[in-house]
Amino acid sequence: MNQIATNLTDHDLIAEFKSGSVDAMEKIVGRYEDRIFTFGLKMCGHLQDAEDIAQETFLNAFRYLKDFRGETKLKNWLFMIAARACIRKRRKKKCEPDYEISLDSFIHEDGSDGKYEIPDWSDDPSDNVMRAELKKIIDAAIHTLPHKYRLVFNLREIEGFNTKETAEILEISTQSVKTRLHRARLFMREEISKQYMEGRAQ
């Protein structure tokens, strides 16, 4: 990727874009295309879908950027467009049920919410293979999350947006973000633990 000018803020690039600079468009794409593409890939799991989402995001962004008033960060605004693109993409496919995650599904017979611990190999540099395997398990678990929970999980845990920002991006309440994230985390822990235990049993 070309070196992006780091001395220009998003505000500078927006001002240049509004003045008719094509170079500003390229710099905005260069600054955010990898993150938007990765987000699309984690949401959809397919390269073509991720490319479509990234393309749709930037096409819509440049269509409306002239009216952007800076009431939120450019990055947040782009992810709002990307999230809407993901939702539209899913609706077109109509093949993925968006079921609710019930807290009851995580309560075991002993009344606990699970006994398995997710392994941590982060401090052992000799376990690169195990860490790579754990990453595959985590990625697979993310893709098993229902769509609306996956949106919240990716925005909060992967992209690092806070609760308020995530709520604004998805146009839902902060309480909905907290609820969905809590259930997504429980679901992820259960799935990762299950895969880990199955792997050890083989």
C-alpha positions as CSV (number, residue, x, y, z in Angstrom):
1,M,0.0,0.0,0.0
2,N,1.2,3.5,-0.7
3,Q,2.4,5.5,2.2
4,I,-0.5,7.6,3.5
5,A,0.3,11.2,4.5
6,T,0.1,11.1,8.3
7,N,0.3,14.8,8.8
8,L,-3.2,15.3,7.3
9,T,-6.1,14.9,9.7
10,D,-9.5,13.5,8.6
11,H,-10.8,17.0,8.9
12,D,-8.1,18.3,6.5
13,L,-8.9,15.5,4.0
14,I,-12.6,16.3,4.2
15,A,-12.0,20.0,3.5
16,E,-9.8,19.1,0.6
17,F,-12.4,16.7,-0.8
18,K,-15.1,19.4,-0.5
19,S,-12.8,21.7,-2.5
20,G,-12.7,19.2,-5.3
21,S,-9.5,17.3,-4.6
22,V,-9.3,13.8,-6.2
23,D,-6.1,13.2,-4.2
24,A,-8.1,13.6,-0.9
25,M,-10.5,10.8,-2.0
26,E,-7.5,8.5,-2.6
27,K,-6.0,9.3,0.7
28,I,-9.3,8.7,2.6
29,V,-9.6,5.3,0.8
30,G,-6.0,4.5,1.5
31,R,-6.4,5.3,5.2
32,Y,-9.6,3.2,5.8
33,E,-9.9,0.6,3.1
34,D,-8.1,-2.2,4.9
35,R,-10.2,-1.7,8.1
36,I,-13.5,-1.6,6.1
37,F,-12.5,-4.6,4.1
38,T,-11.5,-6.6,7.2
39,F,-14.8,-5.6,8.9
40,G,-16.8,-6.8,5.8
41,L,-14.8,-10.0,5.7
42,K,-15.5,-10.8,9.4
43,M,-19.1,-10.0,8.9
44,C,-19.7,-12.0,5.7
45,G,-16.8,-14.5,5.6
46,H,-16.4,-14.2,1.8
47,L,-13.8,-12.1,-0.1
48,Q,-16.2,-11.1,-2.8
49,D,-18.8,-9.9,-0.2
50,A,-16.1,-8.0,1.7
51,E,-14.9,-6.3,-1.5
52,D,-18.6,-5.4,-2.4
53,I,-19.1,-3.9,1.0
54,A,-15.9,-1.9,0.9
55,Q,-16.8,-0.6,-2.6
56,E,-20.3,0.3,-1.6
57,T,-19.1,2.0,1.5
58,F,-16.7,4.3,-0.3
59,L,-19.1,5.0,-3.2
60,N,-21.8,6.1,-0.7
61,A,-19.3,8.0,1.4
62,F,-18.1,10.1,-1.5
63,R,-21.7,10.6,-2.7
64,Y,-22.6,12.2,0.6
65,L,-19.3,13.5,2.0
66,K,-20.0,17.0,0.6
67,D,-22.8,17.2,3.2
68,F,-20.8,15.7,6.1
69,R,-21.0,18.2,9.0
70,G,-18.4,16.5,11.2
71,E,-20.9,15.7,14.0
72,T,-19.1,12.4,14.4
73,K,-15.7,11.1,13.4
74,L,-15.1,10.2,9.8
75,K,-14.1,6.7,10.8
76,N,-17.3,6.2,12.7
77,W,-19.4,7.6,9.8
78,L,-17.6,5.2,7.4
79,F,-18.3,2.2,9.7
80,M,-22.0,3.3,9.9
81,I,-22.2,3.1,6.1
82,A,-20.3,-0.2,6.1
83,A,-22.6,-1.7,8.8
84,R,-25.7,-0.7,6.7
85,A,-24.1,-2.3,3.7
86,C,-23.5,-5.5,5.7
87,I,-27.2,-5.5,6.7
88,R,-28.4,-5.0,3.1
89,K,-26.0,-7.8,1.9
90,R,-27.5,-10.2,4.4
91,R,-31.1,-9.3,3.6
92,K,-30.4,-10.0,-0.1
93,K,-29.2,-13.5,0.6
94,K,-32.0,-14.3,3.0
95,C,-30.2,-17.5,4.1
96,E,-29.1,-16.6,7.6
97,P,-31.6,-16.6,10.4
98,D,-31.0,-13.9,12.9
99,Y,-32.1,-15.7,16.0
100,E,-31.9,-14.4,19.6
101,I,-29.2,-15.7,21.9
102,S,-30.9,-16.8,25.1
103,L,-29.0,-16.5,28.4
104,D,-30.7,-19.8,29.4
105,S,-28.7,-21.6,26.8
106,F,-25.5,-20.9,28.8
107,I,-26.7,-22.2,32.1
108,H,-25.5,-25.7,32.8
109,E,-27.1,-28.4,34.9
110,D,-25.0,-27.4,37.9
111,G,-26.3,-23.8,37.6
112,S,-23.0,-22.4,36.4
113,D,-22.5,-20.6,33.1
114,G,-19.7,-23.0,31.9
115,K,-16.6,-24.5,33.4
116,Y,-14.2,-24.5,30.5
117,E,-11.4,-22.0,30.4
118,I,-10.3,-20.6,27.1
119,P,-6.6,-21.5,26.8
120,D,-4.0,-18.6,26.8
121,W,-0.8,-19.2,24.9
122,S,-0.1,-15.5,24.4
123,D,3.0,-15.6,26.7
124,D,4.6,-18.6,25.2
125,P,6.5,-17.7,21.9
126,S,7.1,-21.4,21.2
127,D,3.4,-22.1,20.7
128,N,2.8,-20.2,17.4
129,V,1.0,-23.2,16.0
130,M,-1.4,-23.4,18.9
131,R,-2.0,-19.6,18.8
132,A,-2.7,-19.9,15.0
133,E,-5.1,-22.7,15.7
134,L,-6.9,-20.7,18.5
135,K,-7.2,-17.8,16.0
136,K,-8.9,-20.1,13.6
137,I,-11.3,-21.3,16.3
138,I,-12.1,-17.7,17.3
139,D,-12.7,-16.7,13.7
140,A,-15.0,-19.6,13.2
141,A,-16.9,-18.8,16.4
142,I,-17.4,-15.2,15.3
143,H,-19.0,-16.4,12.1
144,T,-21.5,-18.6,14.0
145,L,-22.8,-15.5,15.9
146,P,-26.2,-14.3,14.8
147,H,-25.8,-11.3,12.5
148,K,-26.9,-8.5,14.9
149,Y,-24.6,-9.9,17.7
150,R,-21.7,-10.3,15.2
151,L,-22.1,-6.6,14.3
152,V,-21.8,-5.5,17.9
153,F,-19.0,-8.0,18.7
154,N,-16.9,-6.9,15.7
155,L,-17.4,-3.2,16.3
156,R,-16.7,-3.4,20.1
157,E,-14.1,-6.2,20.4
158,I,-12.3,-6.1,17.0
159,E,-12.6,-2.5,15.9
160,G,-12.4,-1.0,19.4
161,F,-15.4,1.4,19.3
162,N,-16.9,2.2,22.7
163,T,-20.5,1.4,23.7
164,K,-21.8,4.9,22.7
165,E,-20.0,4.9,19.4
166,T,-21.3,1.4,18.6
167,A,-24.8,2.4,19.4
168,E,-24.5,5.4,17.1
169,I,-23.0,3.4,14.3
170,L,-25.8,0.8,14.5
171,E,-28.5,3.3,15.5
172,I,-29.6,1.3,18.5
173,S,-29.6,2.1,22.2
174,T,-26.5,1.7,24.4
175,Q,-28.4,-0.8,26.5
176,S,-29.0,-2.9,23.4
177,V,-25.3,-2.8,22.6
178,K,-24.4,-3.9,26.2
179,T,-27.0,-6.8,26.1
180,R,-25.9,-8.0,22.7
181,L,-22.2,-7.8,23.6
182,H,-22.7,-9.7,26.8
183,R,-24.6,-12.5,25.1
184,A,-22.1,-12.6,22.2
185,R,-19.2,-13.0,24.7
186,L,-21.0,-15.8,26.4
187,F,-21.7,-17.5,23.1
188,M,-18.1,-17.0,22.0
189,R,-16.7,-18.5,25.2
190,E,-19.0,-21.5,24.9
191,E,-18.1,-22.1,21.2
192,I,-14.4,-21.6,21.8
193,S,-14.4,-23.9,24.8
194,K,-16.3,-26.5,23.0
195,Q,-14.0,-26.5,20.0
196,Y,-10.9,-26.6,22.3
197,M,-12.3,-29.6,24.2
198,E,-13.2,-31.4,21.1
199,G,-9.7,-30.8,19.7
200,R,-8.1,-32.2,22.9
201,A,-10.4,-35.3,22.7
202,Q,-9.2,-36.2,19.3
